[in-house]
Amino acid sequence: MSASAAPRLLDWDCAFFGARIASLPLETRSERDLEAALEWCRRERVDCLYALSDEHDGPKRAWLEAKGARLVDERTTLSTPLVQRRTGSALDAVRPARAEDVPLMQAVAAEAHRDSRFWNDPRFPRERCASLYATWIAGEAQGRAAAVFVVEHAGRPAGYISCHERGAAEARHGDIGLVAVAEAARGRGLGGRLVDAALSWAAARGLPRMEVVTQGRNAGALGLYASRGFQPVLRQRWQHLWFDESMPG
Ligand SMILES: CC(C)(COP(=O)(O)OP(=O)(O)OC[C@H]1O[C@@H](n2cnc3c(N)ncnc32)[C@H](O)[C@@H]1OP(=O)(O)O)[C@@H](O)C(=O)NCCC(=O)NCCS
């Protein structure tokens, strides 16, 4: 198996979930490389293997499924070109996140991201899934994201969006990290305001386009991004293979 086709252990995921978790490169496609990758996982006592595949990777997906892998997400990348955007009243109630907003943002995050592949995989404890997104939004607010905005409702933060700048030179673009609105405050235009704020932020930095990755079955997120002009540009699939459920050989 070539080095680029070999799975690798994910230190952060191993520590967070208390299990041995590895990831299979997108490029690992041939049956020979897939066999070798699974053998490596068994030798390394891997509990769970994450595998990403592209649209044309049907044979890889079928091979992994026959080994016991379950489809956990349709990873969908969307993009919109950035034009000069109007700021002002449309962004009322949206402001940069402050340190004291973090606990409320974490409470929203712990409940919100239920269409994600972790929530979709019953093998991950529900408490760990909630904690994953609470940890993630705290990290974004504490400096991992280039900007985090909150939207207020009834005098307190009810949602958030995190923004990144990715790529270099020609490939430079904005990227939305996490976005969510508390369940009780949805359907009032708050999510739309958050996306508008992120688009204004990216346009002000001279970025040519904004991207976001979401789940192909997340009707709320797809509706939100479609309403702001995003179009799907890439569809991939996530599978998780748990070795104590896998087929031998
Ligand atoms: C996605 C989410 C942020 C939308 O927030 P919201 O405040 O309810 O959204 P808004 O009321 O501002 O709606 C904005 C647009 O999205 C559309 N939309 C919102 N929810 C929708 C749904 N469930 N199905 C279809 N369209 C939807 C609205 O029709 C609206 O379009 P319009 O401006 O053309 O009328 C919210 O549902 C949420 O927090 N979901 C859980 C977290 C999540 O999935 N985040 C995205 C992961 S990348």
The ligand as an ORCA input file, in Angstrom:
! r2SCAN-3c Opt
* xyz 0 1
  C     -30.242     26.016      9.627
  C     -30.684     27.034     10.710
  C     -29.445     27.807     11.196
  C     -31.685     28.014     10.072
  O     -31.956     29.032     11.048
  P     -33.341     29.863     11.037
  O     -33.168     31.018     11.951
  O     -34.493     28.951     11.297
  O     -33.406     30.334      9.520
  P     -34.228     31.601      8.945
  O     -35.539     31.717      9.656
  O     -33.341     32.800      8.932
  O     -34.475     31.138      7.451
  C     -33.569     31.524      6.421
  C     -33.980     30.841      5.137
  O     -33.794     29.434      5.276
  C     -34.983     28.740      4.945
  N     -35.177     27.634      5.889
  C     -35.002     27.668      7.236
  N     -35.312     26.465      7.774
  C     -35.712     25.685      6.741
  C     -36.168     24.338      6.661
  N     -36.258     23.550      7.755
  N     -36.454     23.835      5.439
  C     -36.345     24.598      4.326
  N     -35.932     25.907      4.342
  C     -35.616     26.423      5.537
  C     -36.096     29.750      5.156
  O     -37.188     29.461      4.309
  C     -35.458     31.061      4.818
  O     -35.534     31.330      3.437
  P     -36.126     32.771      2.934
  O     -35.186     33.806      3.547
  O     -36.036     32.655      1.457
  O     -37.494     32.817      3.506
  C     -31.397     26.302     11.885
  O     -32.410     25.463     11.371
  C     -30.468     25.461     12.752
  O     -29.847     25.959     13.689
  N     -30.352     24.152     12.460
  C     -29.492     23.250     13.258
  C     -28.009     23.523     13.067
  C     -27.590     23.267     11.640
  O     -28.074     22.355     10.983
  N     -26.652     24.085     11.150
  C     -26.138     23.995      9.803
  C     -25.088     22.968      9.730
  S     -23.892     23.416      8.499
*
